[in-house]
Amino acid sequence: MKKLIVISTLLLALLFMTVPAAFGQIATYNTGFQVQNLSDTNTATIDITYYNQDGSVDTTVTDTIAAGSSKTYFPIDATVGFNGSVVISADQSVAAITNILGDGLAFGASYESFSGGAGEVSLPLIMKGNSGFNTRFNVQNAGGAATDVTIDYSNSTCSDSITGLQPGAAATRDQLDNTCLPAGYVGSATVTAGAGGSVVATVLEVGPDTLFAYNGFTGGSTSPVMPLVNANNSGFITGIQVQNAGAAATDVTLNYTPVTGLGTACSETKTVAAGESETFALYAFTFGGDPNPGTDNCAFGLTFVGGATVSQSGSEPLVTIVNQLNIAAAKGAAYNGFDPTAAADTVVMPLIMDRNSNFWTGFNIQNAGSGNATVTCDFVQSNGSNNSSATSPSLAAGEAWNHLQLNQLGDGWVGSATCSGGAGSSLLAVVNELQTGAAGDQFFAYTAFGQ
C-alpha cells in the first residue's frame, strides 16, 4: 500500500467547512483536494483518514478512482469545523494536491501531498509582520510512533517545540503568536523530529489580500531548479527564497533562461550563510533597493518569463521556494523549487481546468536534461470524456514550454494531465490555476509529480 500524507497548514481540504483563523485578515479557511490514479490499467481503491490534532480519527472514507483518472473531494467528509490532517492509502500509486480557500473565494493557495517524511524539514521563508505578511505552518507526524518536535528560527535565538505529536496528526505553529520573534521578522526555520521520528510540514504566507502556500523540504539539493519565473509579466513578479540547509556559507548563483521571445538570459549571485536564506529575482528584475544586495546582469524592469537553475561556489544542500505575485490584482501563489535528480521522463498533474467556474490552468514544463526533448501531454477529463493531447516544440537543455489550457479543452473541463518527454528525458513542471473575472486572490500554483 502506498501512502500519501496530505498535511493541512490550517486545515486540510475542507471546502464549505469553516475554522476561525487566528491571524491575518482571513476569518475562515476551507479546503478541497484532488487525487489522481497514476495507473493506466487498474482502478485504485483508496482510504482517506482524517486525523484531529490530538491524533484521534475524525472520519475514514473508502473510495475508488478509475485508471488514469482523478477525483475531487470537495466538500470533504470530516466533521464540520474539522482542523487537522489527512493520510491517503491506496492500492495503486496516487498523487494529490490541496487547494485552500480563505473567506469564501477571497483568498486561494495550493500545495502538494507528501509520500513520506524526514527527521529534519527546512522552511525557507518564515515571516512575522513583514509588510503585513505573517506565516503559519503545520507539522505532521509521518512516522508510526509519537514524536517530540523542535523548531529553530534563523537569525535569532528563538525556538519552539511540540510534545508527543501522534502518528498522522498535525500541530499548528503561528508566528504571529510567537512572542520571541520580533515584528518585521523575515527568515527561515528548521523543524527537527525526535530520535527516529519522521515529519512533514506545510507553510501558509498570509498577506493583507493574498495567500501563498508551500511545502517544507525533507532534503536539499546542491543545484535546485525552478521551471517558472515571471518578472514584469502582465503585472506578475517573482521572488525566490533560497535557504542554505548546510553547515558552511556558499555563493549562490541563479541562472535565468527565458522562454523564446520573453526575456534575456541573465544571472544573479548572493552569499547565503549556513542555515540562513536570501531573496533572489525580486530586486534583480523589478524592485530597487535590495536590503542584501548581490550582483546581477538582469534587464531591470523588462519582461521575463522562463525558468531558473542554481549553481554555487560550495556544495551545500539548498532549498528554494518561488513566490509569484500580482500586486495590482492582489493575486499570489507559491511553489517549491525542485531537486533536479527528481526529474523524470513523465510528469503528472492531478488538477487541470478550462473555464471551470472561470478557473483555468497553465503549466511550464522545463527540460532538466542535457539534450533536447519534445514533450507530449495527454489530458484526461474526470468523467472520462473529451480527452485530448498537445505536443511541445523541441526544448533545449534548461528551456521551458509554457502551455495554457484556457479555451483549449472545453468549457467546464476538469481533469488531469500526464506529460512525457520519452525515455531518458528529464522533466520538471509547475501548474498555475487562475480564475478570471473575479475579485480576490484566485491564483494557485503546485508542482507536478515525477513518475
N, C-alpha and C positions, 0 to 999 in steps of 0.2 A: 504494500500500500504506500503510495506516495503522499506525503503531507505537504500542504502549502499553508504557511502561517500568515494570516492576514491580520495585521495589527492595526488597531484604531488609534489615531493620535488623540482623538477626543472620544469618539465612539465609533464603532465600526459599522459601516454600511446600513444606516438606519433612515432611509428616506421616509418622510411623513411622520417620523417619530422625533421628539424634541428632548433636548437635555439643556438645562440652563448653563450658559457659558460663564466662566469666572474671570474673563479678561477680554480686552479689546472691545470693539464695537458690536460684536456678534452676540445676539441674545440666545439663539438656538442653533444647534447643529443637527443635521440629518445626513445619512449616507446610504449609498447603494453600491453593489459590486457586481462585476461581470466575470463569469468563469468560462474559459474556453477549453474544450476537449481537444488535446493535441493528437489523438489517434485518428488516423484517416479511415480506419476499418471497424473499430469497436466502440459501442456505446459505453460511456463512463457512468458508473454508479458512484455518487458522492455522498458523504456525510458532512453536514455543516453543524459544528458545535459552537454555540455562543457561550462565552465564559464571562461571568461577573468578575469585578476586580478582586474579590476575595477568593477566587478560584472555584466557586460553585458554578454549576452548569445552569444556565438560564433556559436554553432550548436546544434540542438536536433535531435536525431535519435531514431526511434522506431523499435524494432526487436522482434523475438520470439526465445526461446530455448526449445528444446524438453525435456520431462520429464526425469529427471535423467542424462541429458547430459550437456555438456559445449560448449562454443563457444569462439573463439579467435577473438579479434578486433585488427587487425594488417594488414595494417595500419589503423589508426582511421580516422574519418570523419570530423575532425576540419580543419580550415583554415591552410594553410602552414605557419609555423612559430609560431603556437599556443603555448602559455606558460601559463598554467592555471590549472584548476581543473575540476573534473567531479562529478556529482551526478547521480547515477543509481537508478531508481524507478522501482519496479516490482510488479506484482500481485501474485507472489509466493515468497517464501523465496529463496534468492540467496546469493552466496558468490563470491568474486572476488579477484584476485591478479594482481599486476602490475609488469612487467619486464622493467627495464631501461637499455638502451644501450648507451655507450659513444663512440664517434669516430668510428661508424660502429660497429664492433664486438670486439673492443679492450678492452672495459670495460663492466661489467654487474652487476646488483643488482636487488633485488626483494623485494616487501613489500605487505601487505595485505590491503583490504578495511576495513573501519570502518562502524559500524551500528549506531553510534551516538557519540556525543562529551561530553565534560565536561567543567566546569568552570575553571579547572586547569589541566595542562598537564605537566608531568615530562619527561625530556630528559636526560637520564643517562650519555651520553658521548658527549661532545662538545669539539672541538679542533681548534687551530689556530697555524699553523706552528709547529706541533708536529711530528718531524722526517719526514717532508714532507706531513703530513696529515692535512687537513682542513675539517671543516664541513659547511654545508649549509642546512637550513630547510625551509619548507613551513608551514605556519599556515593557516588552512582553517576554515571558519565560518560554523559551523554545525547547527546553530540556524536559526530562522526565521526573525531576525532583525539585522541591522548593529550593530557592537560592536567594542569598543576600546580594544586593547590588550597590556599588558605589559610583558616584558621578563626580568628575573633576572638571572644573571650568578653567579654560586657558586665560592667561594674562591676569590671574587673580589667585587668591588663597582660598577661594570659595569651593565648597563641595556639598554633596547631598547624598542621601542613602535611601534604600528601600530594603525593608527587612522581611524575609520569609515570603518572597514572591512565588506564588503557586504555579505549577505547570499549566501552560496555556493561558494563564491570566496576565493582565497588563496593569501597570500602575502609572499614574499621571504625575508629571512634574511641570509646574507652571513657573516660568522665570519671573513673571510679574509679581508673584508671591514670595520670591526669594529675596529676603532682606539683606543678604550678604552682597549680592550683585548690585553695582551702582547703576543709577539712571544713566542712559546713554550707552550701556554696555554692548559691545559687539565683539564676539569671539567665537570659540569653538568649545566642544565638550567631549570627554571620553567616558564611556559607560563600561564598567567592568563587573562581570558576574563573579560570584564566589567560586572557590576551587571546584572545578568540574562542571560549573554551570554554563548555560548557553542562553543568550538573549538576542532579541532584535529590538529596533526602535524606529519610530517614525516621528518627524517633527512637523509642526504647523508653524508658519510665519504669518502673523495676523497684523495687517495694517489698517489704517482708517477706512479704506474702501477696497482692499484687495486681500486675497488669501492664497498662500502658497503651501505646498506640502512636499516633503522629500523623505526618503528612507535613509536611516543611518547605515554606515558601511561596516560590514563584517570582515573586511580585508581591504588592503590598499594595492596600488599599482605604481610602479616607477614611471609609467608613461600613460596616464589616463587619456581618454578620447571623448570628445563632445560632438555629436553629429549635427547639432543645430545651434547656431549663434546668429541672432538678429541684432543689427545696430542701425538706428535711424531708418527703420523699415516700416513705413505706414504708421509711424508713431511708436513702434516697438523697439525697445532697447534691451540689452542683456548685461547682467552682472554675473561673474563666475567666481565662486569662492573655492580656493584651493587650501586644503589643510595638510600639513606635514605630520603624518602619523608615525614618523620615525624618531630617531634619537639625536640627529645632528641637523644643523641648518643646511639648506641647499638653495642654489639659484635655480628658480623655476622659469622656464620659457614656454609661453603658449604660442603656437604657430597656427595662424588663422588662414584657412583655404576657402575661397568663395565658390559658390555655385556660379557657373558660367554667366557672365554679364551682370553679376550682382555684387561687385566689390573688387578690392585689390588685396592680394595676399600680403600679409604682414606678420610681425611677431611682437611679443611683449615679455619683458623679463623683470622678475622681482625676487628678492631673497625672502624665503619663508623659514622662520625659526622652527625648531623641533617642538611639536605639539601645538603650534600656532597656525593661523590661517591668514590669507591675504586675498584682496579683491582684485580681479582682473577684468578686462574688457570694458567695464562701465566707464572708466575715466579715459581709457585709451581711445574709445570711439565717440563718446557722447558728452560726458561731463568733464569740466576742467577742475583744477584744484584738488588733485588726488592727495589725501592726507598721508599716504605712504607711497610716494611716487617711486616708480622703477624707470625702465627705459622701454620705448616702443617706437615703431616706424609706421603706425597705422594712420589711415586717412581720416583724421578727426572730423566729425560732423557729416561724413558721407555714408551712403547706404552700404551695408554689408550683410549678406545672407550666405551662410556656409557652415563649415564645421571647424573644429579645433583639435589639435593634438598637443601633447606635452612632452618636453624634454627637460633635463635638469643636469646640474653640474655634479650632483652626487648620485646615490642610488637608494634614496629614501622612499618608503611607501607613501603615496599621495592619494587623497580622495578629493573629489570635486562635485559641487552642485552648480546648476545653472538656473538663474532666475531670469525669466522673461517678463517684461513689464511695459504696458502702455499707460503712461501717466494720465494723459488727457482722457482716455476712455475708461480709466480705472479698471484695467484688466491685467491679471498677473498669473503666472504659472511657473513651477519649478520642475526640474528633472535631475536625476543622478547622472554624473559622468560615468563612463564605462572603463573597466579594465579591458584592454584590447585582447587579452587572452580569452575573454568571454565571447569574442566574436565567433559567429557560426555561419555556415553556408545557408542557413534558413532562419528567419526571424518571424515570430508570430505576434499578432496584435489583437487582444481579446475584444476590443471595442472600436468599431469603425462605423461612421454615420454619414448620411447625406440627407440634409433637411429633415431631421427627426426633431419635431417641435423647434425648428430653426437651428438645431445643433448639427454641426458637420465637423469632419476631421480632415487633417492633412498630416503627412509624415515626411521626415527626412531620413533616408537610408544612406549611410556612409560606407564606402568601401574601405575597410580597415586592413585589407591585404596589400601585398606588394605588387600585384599585377592588375590588369584590367578585369572588370566584372560587369556583366549585364544581368539585371535583376528582373524577375517575373513575379508578379503578385497575383494571387487568387483571392477574390473577395467572396465570402460565403455568408449569405443572409441568414439570420437566426431561424427563420421559418423554412429554410431550405430552398427557397425560390429566388429567382432573379440574381443568380450568381454571375460574376464577370471576372476579367483579368486585365492587367496592364503590364507593360514592359518598359524598362528604363532605357535610355541611351547607354552606350559603353562608358563605364565610370573608371577613371584612372585612380591609382592609389591615393587615398585621402580625400577623393572627391565624393560629393553627396548628391543624391537625387531628391528633389522636392516634388511631391505629388499631392495634389489637393483633391479630395473626394466630392467637393461641392459641385452639384449638377452633373455628376458622373455616374452615379449608381442608381438613382431613382428617388423620387420624393418619399420620405419616410423610411428610407433604407436603414436598417440596424443589423449589424453582424460583426464579423471578424475578418482578418486578413492573414494570409501566410505568404511570405515573400522569400524567394530563393535565388541565389546567385550561381548555383551549380556547384558540383563537387570541388572542394578545395578553396572556395571563396570565403571571405571573412567579412561579415556584415554586422553593422550596429544600426539601431533605428530608434527614433523618438517620434511619438504621436502627439499632436496638439488637437484638442477639442475646443470648439468655439461656437457660441450662439450669437447669431447676428440679429440686429433689430431689437435688442433688449437692453435695458439698463442693468447695471450691476456687473460684478466680476464673473462673467460666464466664460472663463478661459481656463482650461485644464491641460495638463501635459503628463505623459507617462512614458517610460522606456519599454521598448519591445523586448520579448523574451527570445533568447537563442535556443535553437532546437537541433 
